[in-house]
Amino acid sequence: MSPLHASTNPLQHIHQLLTALPLAVKTRVCQECNWSLPTYYRKVKGAGLSNAEKEKIICILFDQLRQTWQCCKHGDNPPQA
């Protein structure tokens, strides 16, 4: 993907950044919480989360949002998970 400032369609670039966000968050949550993908989806569907898991997930989300915003702001490619 080309940087935003070099793209002929900035909306497409922003769309790609935002559609990559859920996968990046899911990947980081699985890595940092040491969960498998089935465990992730079990937790999404209502299995209990510890307070530590809740805090970790919120930190991951805000960090990924911050990184995505920086990419949009500077016209860079999406952040890695």
Distance bins in CASP14 RR format, pairs under 12 A and 6 or more apart:
PFRMAT RR
TARGET T0000
AUTHOR 0000-0000-0000
RMODE 2
METHOD distances of the structure
MODEL  1
1 7 0 0 0 0 1 0 0 0 0 0 0
1 9 0 0 0 0 0 1 0 0 0 0 0
1 10 0 0 0 0 0 1 0 0 0 0 0
1 12 0 0 0 0 1 0 0 0 0 0 0
1 13 1 0 0 1 0 0 0 0 0 0 0
1 14 0 0 0 0 0 1 0 0 0 0 0
1 15 0 0 0 0 0 1 0 0 0 0 0
1 16 1 0 1 0 0 0 0 0 0 0 0
1 17 0 0 0 0 1 0 0 0 0 0 0
1 19 0 0 0 0 0 1 0 0 0 0 0
1 20 0 0 0 0 1 0 0 0 0 0 0
1 71 0 0 0 0 0 1 0 0 0 0 0
1 75 0 0 0 0 0 1 0 0 0 0 0
1 76 0 0 0 0 1 0 0 0 0 0 0
1 77 1 0 1 0 0 0 0 0 0 0 0
1 78 1 0 0 1 0 0 0 0 0 0 0
2 8 0 0 0 0 1 0 0 0 0 0 0
2 9 0 0 0 0 1 0 0 0 0 0 0
2 10 0 0 0 0 0 1 0 0 0 0 0
2 12 0 0 0 0 1 0 0 0 0 0 0
2 13 1 0 0 1 0 0 0 0 0 0 0
2 16 0 0 0 0 0 1 0 0 0 0 0
2 75 0 0 0 0 1 0 0 0 0 0 0
2 76 0 0 0 0 0 1 0 0 0 0 0
2 77 0 0 0 0 1 0 0 0 0 0 0
3 10 0 0 0 0 0 1 0 0 0 0 0
3 13 1 0 0 1 0 0 0 0 0 0 0
3 14 0 0 0 0 0 1 0 0 0 0 0
3 16 0 0 0 0 0 1 0 0 0 0 0
3 17 0 0 0 0 0 1 0 0 0 0 0
3 71 0 0 0 0 1 0 0 0 0 0 0
3 72 0 0 0 0 0 1 0 0 0 0 0
3 73 0 0 0 0 0 1 0 0 0 0 0
3 74 0 0 0 0 1 0 0 0 0 0 0
3 75 1 0 1 0 0 0 0 0 0 0 0
3 76 1 0 1 0 0 0 0 0 0 0 0
3 77 1 0 0 1 0 0 0 0 0 0 0
3 78 0 0 0 0 0 1 0 0 0 0 0
4 10 1 0 1 0 0 0 0 0 0 0 0
4 11 0 0 0 0 1 0 0 0 0 0 0
4 12 0 0 0 0 1 0 0 0 0 0 0
4 13 1 0 1 0 0 0 0 0 0 0 0
4 14 1 0 0 1 0 0 0 0 0 0 0
4 15 0 0 0 0 0 1 0 0 0 0 0
4 16 0 0 0 0 1 0 0 0 0 0 0
4 17 0 0 0 0 1 0 0 0 0 0 0
4 68 0 0 0 0 0 1 0 0 0 0 0
4 70 0 0 0 0 0 1 0 0 0 0 0
4 71 1 0 0 1 0 0 0 0 0 0 0
4 72 1 0 0 1 0 0 0 0 0 0 0
4 73 0 0 0 0 1 0 0 0 0 0 0
4 74 1 0 0 1 0 0 0 0 0 0 0
4 75 1 1 0 0 0 0 0 0 0 0 0
4 76 1 0 0 1 0 0 0 0 0 0 0
4 77 0 0 0 0 1 0 0 0 0 0 0
4 78 0 0 0 0 0 1 0 0 0 0 0
5 13 0 0 0 0 1 0 0 0 0 0 0
5 71 0 0 0 0 0 1 0 0 0 0 0
5 72 0 0 0 0 0 1 0 0 0 0 0
5 73 0 0 0 0 0 1 0 0 0 0 0
5 74 0 0 0 0 1 0 0 0 0 0 0
5 75 1 0 1 0 0 0 0 0 0 0 0
5 76 0 0 0 0 1 0 0 0 0 0 0
5 77 0 0 0 0 0 1 0 0 0 0 0
6 13 0 0 0 0 1 0 0 0 0 0 0
6 74 0 0 0 0 0 1 0 0 0 0 0
6 75 0 0 0 0 1 0 0 0 0 0 0
6 76 0 0 0 0 0 1 0 0 0 0 0
6 77 0 0 0 0 0 1 0 0 0 0 0
7 13 1 0 1 0 0 0 0 0 0 0 0
7 14 0 0 0 0 1 0 0 0 0 0 0
7 15 0 0 0 0 0 1 0 0 0 0 0
7 16 0 0 0 0 1 0 0 0 0 0 0
7 17 0 0 0 0 0 1 0 0 0 0 0
7 72 0 0 0 0 0 1 0 0 0 0 0
7 75 0 0 0 0 1 0 0 0 0 0 0
7 76 0 0 0 0 0 1 0 0 0 0 0
7 77 0 0 0 0 0 1 0 0 0 0 0
9 15 0 0 0 0 1 0 0 0 0 0 0
9 16 0 0 0 0 0 1 0 0 0 0 0
10 16 0 0 0 0 0 1 0 0 0 0 0
10 17 0 0 0 0 0 1 0 0 0 0 0
10 72 0 0 0 0 1 0 0 0 0 0 0
10 75 0 0 0 0 1 0 0 0 0 0 0
11 17 0 0 0 0 0 1 0 0 0 0 0
11 18 0 0 0 0 0 1 0 0 0 0 0
11 72 0 0 0 0 0 1 0 0 0 0 0
12 18 0 0 0 0 0 1 0 0 0 0 0
12 19 0 0 0 0 0 1 0 0 0 0 0
13 19 0 0 0 0 0 1 0 0 0 0 0
13 20 0 0 0 0 0 1 0 0 0 0 0
13 68 0 0 0 0 0 1 0 0 0 0 0
13 71 0 0 0 0 1 0 0 0 0 0 0
13 72 0 0 0 0 1 0 0 0 0 0 0
13 74 0 0 0 0 0 1 0 0 0 0 0
13 75 1 0 0 1 0 0 0 0 0 0 0
13 76 0 0 0 0 1 0 0 0 0 0 0
13 77 0 0 0 0 1 0 0 0 0 0 0
13 78 0 0 0 0 1 0 0 0 0 0 0
14 20 0 0 0 0 0 1 0 0 0 0 0
14 21 0 0 0 0 0 1 0 0 0 0 0
14 68 0 0 0 0 1 0 0 0 0 0 0
14 69 0 0 0 0 0 1 0 0 0 0 0
14 71 0 0 0 0 1 0 0 0 0 0 0
14 72 1 0 0 1 0 0 0 0 0 0 0
14 73 0 0 0 0 0 1 0 0 0 0 0
14 75 0 0 0 0 1 0 0 0 0 0 0
14 76 0 0 0 0 0 1 0 0 0 0 0
14 78 0 0 0 0 0 1 0 0 0 0 0
15 21 0 0 0 0 0 1 0 0 0 0 0
15 72 0 0 0 0 0 1 0 0 0 0 0
15 78 0 0 0 0 0 1 0 0 0 0 0
16 23 0 0 0 0 0 1 0 0 0 0 0
16 68 0 0 0 0 0 1 0 0 0 0 0
16 71 0 0 0 0 0 1 0 0 0 0 0
16 72 0 0 0 0 0 1 0 0 0 0 0
16 75 0 0 0 0 0 1 0 0 0 0 0
16 76 0 0 0 0 0 1 0 0 0 0 0
16 77 0 0 0 0 1 0 0 0 0 0 0
16 78 1 0 0 1 0 0 0 0 0 0 0
17 23 0 0 0 0 0 1 0 0 0 0 0
17 24 0 0 0 0 1 0 0 0 0 0 0
17 64 0 0 0 0 0 1 0 0 0 0 0
17 65 0 0 0 0 0 1 0 0 0 0 0
17 67 0 0 0 0 1 0 0 0 0 0 0
17 68 1 0 1 0 0 0 0 0 0 0 0
17 69 0 0 0 0 1 0 0 0 0 0 0
17 70 0 0 0 0 0 1 0 0 0 0 0
17 71 1 0 1 0 0 0 0 0 0 0 0
17 72 1 0 1 0 0 0 0 0 0 0 0
17 73 0 0 0 0 0 1 0 0 0 0 0
17 74 0 0 0 0 0 1 0 0 0 0 0
17 75 0 0 0 0 1 0 0 0 0 0 0
17 76 0 0 0 0 1 0 0 0 0 0 0
17 77 0 0 0 0 1 0 0 0 0 0 0
17 78 1 0 1 0 0 0 0 0 0 0 0
17 79 0 0 0 0 1 0 0 0 0 0 0
18 24 0 0 0 0 0 1 0 0 0 0 0
18 25 0 0 0 0 0 1 0 0 0 0 0
18 64 0 0 0 0 0 1 0 0 0 0 0
18 65 0 0 0 0 0 1 0 0 0 0 0
18 68 1 0 0 1 0 0 0 0 0 0 0
18 69 0 0 0 0 0 1 0 0 0 0 0
18 71 0 0 0 0 0 1 0 0 0 0 0
18 72 0 0 0 0 1 0 0 0 0 0 0
18 78 0 0 0 0 1 0 0 0 0 0 0
19 68 0 0 0 0 0 1 0 0 0 0 0
19 78 0 0 0 0 1 0 0 0 0 0 0
20 26 0 0 0 0 0 1 0 0 0 0 0
20 27 0 0 0 0 0 1 0 0 0 0 0
20 64 0 0 0 0 1 0 0 0 0 0 0
20 67 0 0 0 0 0 1 0 0 0 0 0
20 68 1 0 0 1 0 0 0 0 0 0 0
20 71 0 0 0 0 1 0 0 0 0 0 0
20 72 0 0 0 0 0 1 0 0 0 0 0
20 77 0 0 0 0 1 0 0 0 0 0 0
20 78 1 0 1 0 0 0 0 0 0 0 0
20 79 0 0 0 0 1 0 0 0 0 0 0
20 80 0 0 0 0 1 0 0 0 0 0 0
20 81 0 0 0 0 1 0 0 0 0 0 0
21 27 0 0 0 0 0 1 0 0 0 0 0
21 28 0 0 0 0 0 1 0 0 0 0 0
21 60 0 0 0 0 0 1 0 0 0 0 0
21 61 0 0 0 0 1 0 0 0 0 0 0
21 62 0 0 0 0 0 1 0 0 0 0 0
21 63 0 0 0 0 0 1 0 0 0 0 0
21 64 1 0 0 1 0 0 0 0 0 0 0
21 65 1 0 0 1 0 0 0 0 0 0 0
21 66 0 0 0 0 0 1 0 0 0 0 0
21 67 0 0 0 0 1 0 0 0 0 0 0
21 68 1 0 1 0 0 0 0 0 0 0 0
21 69 0 0 0 0 0 1 0 0 0 0 0
21 71 0 0 0 0 0 1 0 0 0 0 0
21 72 0 0 0 0 0 1 0 0 0 0 0
21 78 1 0 0 1 0 0 0 0 0 0 0
21 79 0 0 0 0 1 0 0 0 0 0 0
21 81 0 0 0 0 1 0 0 0 0 0 0
22 28 0 0 0 0 0 1 0 0 0 0 0
22 29 0 0 0 0 0 1 0 0 0 0 0
22 40 0 0 0 0 0 1 0 0 0 0 0
22 44 0 0 0 0 0 1 0 0 0 0 0
22 60 0 0 0 0 0 1 0 0 0 0 0
22 61 0 0 0 0 0 1 0 0 0 0 0
22 64 0 0 0 0 1 0 0 0 0 0 0
22 65 0 0 0 0 0 1 0 0 0 0 0
22 68 0 0 0 0 0 1 0 0 0 0 0
22 78 0 0 0 0 0 1 0 0 0 0 0
22 81 0 0 0 0 0 1 0 0 0 0 0
23 29 0 0 0 0 0 1 0 0 0 0 0
23 30 0 0 0 0 0 1 0 0 0 0 0
23 37 0 0 0 0 0 1 0 0 0 0 0
23 40 0 0 0 0 0 1 0 0 0 0 0
23 64 0 0 0 0 1 0 0 0 0 0 0
23 68 0 0 0 0 0 1 0 0 0 0 0
23 78 0 0 0 0 1 0 0 0 0 0 0
23 79 0 0 0 0 0 1 0 0 0 0 0
23 80 0 0 0 0 0 1 0 0 0 0 0
23 81 1 0 0 1 0 0 0 0 0 0 0
24 30 0 0 0 0 0 1 0 0 0 0 0
24 31 0 0 0 0 0 1 0 0 0 0 0
24 60 0 0 0 0 1 0 0 0 0 0 0
24 61 0 0 0 0 1 0 0 0 0 0 0
24 63 0 0 0 0 1 0 0 0 0 0 0
24 64 1 0 1 0 0 0 0 0 0 0 0
24 65 0 0 0 0 1 0 0 0 0 0 0
24 66 0 0 0 0 0 1 0 0 0 0 0
24 67 0 0 0 0 1 0 0 0 0 0 0
24 68 1 0 0 1 0 0 0 0 0 0 0
24 71 0 0 0 0 0 1 0 0 0 0 0
24 78 1 0 0 1 0 0 0 0 0 0 0
24 79 1 0 0 1 0 0 0 0 0 0 0
24 80 1 0 0 1 0 0 0 0 0 0 0
24 81 1 0 1 0 0 0 0 0 0 0 0
25 31 0 0 0 0 0 1 0 0 0 0 0
25 32 0 0 0 0 0 1 0 0 0 0 0
25 33 0 0 0 0 0 1 0 0 0 0 0
25 40 0 0 0 0 0 1 0 0 0 0 0
25 44 0 0 0 0 0 1 0 0 0 0 0
25 56 0 0 0 0 0 1 0 0 0 0 0
25 57 0 0 0 0 1 0 0 0 0 0 0
25 58 0 0 0 0 0 1 0 0 0 0 0
25 59 0 0 0 0 0 1 0 0 0 0 0
25 60 1 0 0 1 0 0 0 0 0 0 0
25 61 1 0 1 0 0 0 0 0 0 0 0
25 62 0 0 0 0 0 1 0 0 0 0 0
25 63 0 0 0 0 1 0 0 0 0 0 0
25 64 1 0 1 0 0 0 0 0 0 0 0
25 65 0 0 0 0 1 0 0 0 0 0 0
25 67 0 0 0 0 0 1 0 0 0 0 0
25 68 0 0 0 0 1 0 0 0 0 0 0
25 78 0 0 0 0 0 1 0 0 0 0 0
25 79 0 0 0 0 0 1 0 0 0 0 0
25 81 1 0 0 1 0 0 0 0 0 0 0
26 32 0 0 0 0 0 1 0 0 0 0 0
26 33 0 0 0 0 0 1 0 0 0 0 0
26 35 0 0 0 0 1 0 0 0 0 0 0
26 36 0 0 0 0 0 1 0 0 0 0 0
26 37 0 0 0 0 1 0 0 0 0 0 0
26 39 0 0 0 0 0 1 0 0 0 0 0
26 40 1 0 0 1 0 0 0 0 0 0 0
26 41 0 0 0 0 1 0 0 0 0 0 0
26 43 0 0 0 0 0 1 0 0 0 0 0
26 44 0 0 0 0 1 0 0 0 0 0 0
26 57 0 0 0 0 0 1 0 0 0 0 0
26 60 0 0 0 0 1 0 0 0 0 0 0
26 61 0 0 0 0 0 1 0 0 0 0 0
26 64 0 0 0 0 1 0 0 0 0 0 0
26 81 0 0 0 0 1 0 0 0 0 0 0
27 33 0 0 0 0 0 1 0 0 0 0 0
27 35 0 0 0 0 0 1 0 0 0 0 0
27 37 0 0 0 0 1 0 0 0 0 0 0
27 40 0 0 0 0 1 0 0 0 0 0 0
27 60 0 0 0 0 1 0 0 0 0 0 0
27 64 0 0 0 0 1 0 0 0 0 0 0
27 79 0 0 0 0 0 1 0 0 0 0 0
27 80 0 0 0 0 1 0 0 0 0 0 0
27 81 1 1 0 0 0 0 0 0 0 0 0
28 34 0 0 0 0 0 1 0 0 0 0 0
28 35 0 0 0 0 0 1 0 0 0 0 0
28 40 0 0 0 0 0 1 0 0 0 0 0
28 56 0 0 0 0 1 0 0 0 0 0 0
28 57 0 0 0 0 1 0 0 0 0 0 0
28 59 0 0 0 0 1 0 0 0 0 0 0
28 60 1 0 1 0 0 0 0 0 0 0 0
28 61 0 0 0 0 1 0 0 0 0 0 0
28 62 0 0 0 0 0 1 0 0 0 0 0
28 63 1 0 0 1 0 0 0 0 0 0 0
28 64 1 0 0 1 0 0 0 0 0 0 0
28 65 0 0 0 0 0 1 0 0 0 0 0
28 67 0 0 0 0 0 1 0 0 0 0 0
28 79 0 0 0 0 0 1 0 0 0 0 0
28 80 0 0 0 0 1 0 0 0 0 0 0
28 81 1 0 1 0 0 0 0 0 0 0 0
29 35 1 0 0 1 0 0 0 0 0 0 0
29 36 0 0 0 0 0 1 0 0 0 0 0
29 37 0 0 0 0 0 1 0 0 0 0 0
29 39 0 0 0 0 1 0 0 0 0 0 0
29 40 1 0 0 1 0 0 0 0 0 0 0
29 41 0 0 0 0 0 1 0 0 0 0 0
29 43 0 0 0 0 1 0 0 0 0 0 0
29 44 0 0 0 0 1 0 0 0 0 0 0
29 49 0 0 0 0 0 1 0 0 0 0 0
29 53 0 0 0 0 1 0 0 0 0 0 0
29 54 0 0 0 0 0 1 0 0 0 0 0
29 56 1 0 0 1 0 0 0 0 0 0 0
29 57 1 0 1 0 0 0 0 0 0 0 0
29 58 0 0 0 0 0 1 0 0 0 0 0
29 59 0 0 0 0 0 1 0 0 0 0 0
29 60 1 0 1 0 0 0 0 0 0 0 0
29 61 0 0 0 0 1 0 0 0 0 0 0
29 63 0 0 0 0 0 1 0 0 0 0 0
29 64 0 0 0 0 1 0 0 0 0 0 0
29 81 0 0 0 0 1 0 0 0 0 0 0
30 36 1 0 0 1 0 0 0 0 0 0 0
30 37 1 0 0 1 0 0 0 0 0 0 0
30 38 0 0 0 0 0 1 0 0 0 0 0
30 39 1 0 0 1 0 0 0 0 0 0 0
30 40 1 0 1 0 0 0 0 0 0 0 0
30 41 0 0 0 0 0 1 0 0 0 0 0
30 42 0 0 0 0 0 1 0 0 0 0 0
30 43 0 0 0 0 0 1 0 0 0 0 0
30 44 0 0 0 0 0 1 0 0 0 0 0
30 53 0 0 0 0 0 1 0 0 0 0 0
30 56 0 0 0 0 0 1 0 0 0 0 0
30 57 0 0 0 0 0 1 0 0 0 0 0
30 60 0 0 0 0 0 1 0 0 0 0 0
30 81 0 0 0 0 1 0 0 0 0 0 0
31 37 0 0 0 0 0 1 0 0 0 0 0
31 40 0 0 0 0 0 1 0 0 0 0 0
31 56 0 0 0 0 0 1 0 0 0 0 0
31 60 0 0 0 0 1 0 0 0 0 0 0
31 80 0 0 0 0 0 1 0 0 0 0 0
31 81 1 0 0 1 0 0 0 0 0 0 0
32 40 0 0 0 0 0 1 0 0 0 0 0
32 52 0 0 0 0 0 1 0 0 0 0 0
32 53 0 0 0 0 1 0 0 0 0 0 0
32 55 0 0 0 0 0 1 0 0 0 0 0
32 56 1 0 0 1 0 0 0 0 0 0 0
32 57 0 0 0 0 1 0 0 0 0 0 0
32 58 0 0 0 0 0 1 0 0 0 0 0
32 59 0 0 0 0 1 0 0 0 0 0 0
32 60 1 0 0 1 0 0 0 0 0 0 0
32 61 0 0 0 0 0 1 0 0 0 0 0
32 63 0 0 0 0 0 1 0 0 0 0 0
32 64 0 0 0 0 0 1 0 0 0 0 0
32 81 0 0 0 0 0 1 0 0 0 0 0
33 39 0 0 0 0 1 0 0 0 0 0 0
33 40 0 0 0 0 1 0 0 0 0 0 0
33 43 0 0 0 0 1 0 0 0 0 0 0
33 49 0 0 0 0 1 0 0 0 0 0 0
33 50 0 0 0 0 1 0 0 0 0 0 0
33 52 0 0 0 0 1 0 0 0 0 0 0
33 53 1 0 0 1 0 0 0 0 0 0 0
33 54 0 0 0 0 0 1 0 0 0 0 0
33 55 0 0 0 0 0 1 0 0 0 0 0
33 56 1 0 0 1 0 0 0 0 0 0 0
33 57 1 0 0 1 0 0 0 0 0 0 0
33 59 0 0 0 0 0 1 0 0 0 0 0
33 60 0 0 0 0 1 0 0 0 0 0 0
34 40 0 0 0 0 0 1 0 0 0 0 0
34 53 0 0 0 0 0 1 0 0 0 0 0
34 56 0 0 0 0 0 1 0 0 0 0 0
35 41 0 0 0 0 1 0 0 0 0 0 0
35 42 0 0 0 0 1 0 0 0 0 0 0
35 43 1 0 0 1 0 0 0 0 0 0 0
35 44 0 0 0 0 0 1 0 0 0 0 0
35 47 0 0 0 0 0 1 0 0 0 0 0
35 49 0 0 0 0 0 1 0 0 0 0 0
35 53 0 0 0 0 1 0 0 0 0 0 0
35 56 0 0 0 0 0 1 0 0 0 0 0
35 57 0 0 0 0 0 1 0 0 0 0 0
35 60 0 0 0 0 0 1 0 0 0 0 0
36 42 0 0 0 0 1 0 0 0 0 0 0
36 43 0 0 0 0 0 1 0 0 0 0 0
37 43 0 0 0 0 0 1 0 0 0 0 0
37 44 0 0 0 0 0 1 0 0 0 0 0
38 44 0 0 0 0 0 1 0 0 0 0 0
38 45 0 0 0 0 0 1 0 0 0 0 0
38 47 0 0 0 0 0 1 0 0 0 0 0
39 45 0 0 0 0 0 1 0 0 0 0 0
39 46 0 0 0 0 0 1 0 0 0 0 0
39 47 0 0 0 0 1 0 0 0 0 0 0
39 48 0 0 0 0 0 1 0 0 0 0 0
39 49 0 0 0 0 0 1 0 0 0 0 0
39 53 0 0 0 0 0 1 0 0 0 0 0
40 46 0 0 0 0 0 1 0 0 0 0 0
40 47 0 0 0 0 1 0 0 0 0 0 0
40 49 0 0 0 0 0 1 0 0 0 0 0
40 53 0 0 0 0 0 1 0 0 0 0 0
40 57 0 0 0 0 0 1 0 0 0 0 0
41 47 0 0 0 0 1 0 0 0 0 0 0
42 48 0 0 0 0 1 0 0 0 0 0 0
42 49 0 0 0 0 0 1 0 0 0 0 0
43 49 1 0 0 1 0 0 0 0 0 0 0
43 50 0 0 0 0 0 1 0 0 0 0 0
43 53 1 0 0 1 0 0 0 0 0 0 0
43 54 0 0 0 0 0 1 0 0 0 0 0
43 56 0 0 0 0 0 1 0 0 0 0 0
43 57 0 0 0 0 1 0 0 0 0 0 0
44 57 0 0 0 0 0 1 0 0 0 0 0
47 53 0 0 0 0 0 1 0 0 0 0 0
48 54 0 0 0 0 1 0 0 0 0 0 0
48 57 0 0 0 0 0 1 0 0 0 0 0
49 55 0 0 0 0 1 0 0 0 0 0 0
49 56 0 0 0 0 1 0 0 0 0 0 0
49 57 1 0 0 1 0 0 0 0 0 0 0
49 58 0 0 0 0 0 1 0 0 0 0 0
50 56 0 0 0 0 1 0 0 0 0 0 0
50 57 0 0 0 0 0 1 0 0 0 0 0
51 57 0 0 0 0 0 1 0 0 0 0 0
51 58 0 0 0 0 0 1 0 0 0 0 0
52 58 0 0 0 0 0 1 0 0 0 0 0
52 59 0 0 0 0 0 1 0 0 0 0 0
53 59 0 0 0 0 0 1 0 0 0 0 0
53 60 0 0 0 0 0 1 0 0 0 0 0
54 60 0 0 0 0 0 1 0 0 0 0 0
54 61 0 0 0 0 0 1 0 0 0 0 0
55 61 0 0 0 0 0 1 0 0 0 0 0
55 62 0 0 0 0 0 1 0 0 0 0 0
56 62 0 0 0 0 0 1 0 0 0 0 0
56 63 0 0 0 0 0 1 0 0 0 0 0
57 63 0 0 0 0 0 1 0 0 0 0 0
57 64 0 0 0 0 0 1 0 0 0 0 0
58 64 0 0 0 0 0 1 0 0 0 0 0
58 65 0 0 0 0 0 1 0 0 0 0 0
59 65 0 0 0 0 0 1 0 0 0 0 0
59 66 0 0 0 0 0 1 0 0 0 0 0
60 66 0 0 0 0 0 1 0 0 0 0 0
60 67 0 0 0 0 0 1 0 0 0 0 0
60 79 0 0 0 0 0 1 0 0 0 0 0
60 81 0 0 0 0 1 0 0 0 0 0 0
61 67 0 0 0 0 0 1 0 0 0 0 0
61 68 0 0 0 0 0 1 0 0 0 0 0
62 68 0 0 0 0 0 1 0 0 0 0 0
62 69 0 0 0 0 0 1 0 0 0 0 0
63 69 0 0 0 0 0 1 0 0 0 0 0
63 70 0 0 0 0 0 1 0 0 0 0 0
63 79 0 0 0 0 1 0 0 0 0 0 0
63 80 0 0 0 0 0 1 0 0 0 0 0
63 81 0 0 0 0 0 1 0 0 0 0 0
64 70 0 0 0 0 0 1 0 0 0 0 0
64 71 0 0 0 0 0 1 0 0 0 0 0
64 78 0 0 0 0 1 0 0 0 0 0 0
64 79 1 0 0 1 0 0 0 0 0 0 0
64 80 0 0 0 0 0 1 0 0 0 0 0
64 81 1 0 0 1 0 0 0 0 0 0 0
65 71 0 0 0 0 0 1 0 0 0 0 0
65 72 0 0 0 0 0 1 0 0 0 0 0
65 79 0 0 0 0 1 0 0 0 0 0 0
66 72 0 0 0 0 0 1 0 0 0 0 0
66 73 0 0 0 0 0 1 0 0 0 0 0
66 79 0 0 0 0 1 0 0 0 0 0 0
67 73 0 0 0 0 0 1 0 0 0 0 0
67 74 0 0 0 0 0 1 0 0 0 0 0
67 76 0 0 0 0 1 0 0 0 0 0 0
67 77 0 0 0 0 0 1 0 0 0 0 0
67 78 0 0 0 0 1 0 0 0 0 0 0
67 79 1 1 0 0 0 0 0 0 0 0 0
67 80 0 0 0 0 1 0 0 0 0 0 0
67 81 0 0 0 0 1 0 0 0 0 0 0
68 74 0 0 0 0 0 1 0 0 0 0 0
68 75 0 0 0 0 0 1 0 0 0 0 0
68 76 0 0 0 0 1 0 0 0 0 0 0
68 77 0 0 0 0 0 1 0 0 0 0 0
68 78 1 0 0 1 0 0 0 0 0 0 0
68 79 1 0 0 1 0 0 0 0 0 0 0
68 80 0 0 0 0 0 1 0 0 0 0 0
68 81 0 0 0 0 0 1 0 0 0 0 0
69 75 0 0 0 0 0 1 0 0 0 0 0
69 76 0 0 0 0 0 1 0 0 0 0 0
69 78 0 0 0 0 0 1 0 0 0 0 0
69 79 0 0 0 0 1 0 0 0 0 0 0
70 76 1 0 0 1 0 0 0 0 0 0 0
70 77 0 0 0 0 0 1 0 0 0 0 0
70 78 0 0 0 0 0 1 0 0 0 0 0
70 79 1 0 0 1 0 0 0 0 0 0 0
71 77 1 0 0 1 0 0 0 0 0 0 0
71 78 1 0 1 0 0 0 0 0 0 0 0
71 79 1 0 1 0 0 0 0 0 0 0 0
71 80 0 0 0 0 0 1 0 0 0 0 0
72 78 0 0 0 0 1 0 0 0 0 0 0
72 79 0 0 0 0 0 1 0 0 0 0 0
END
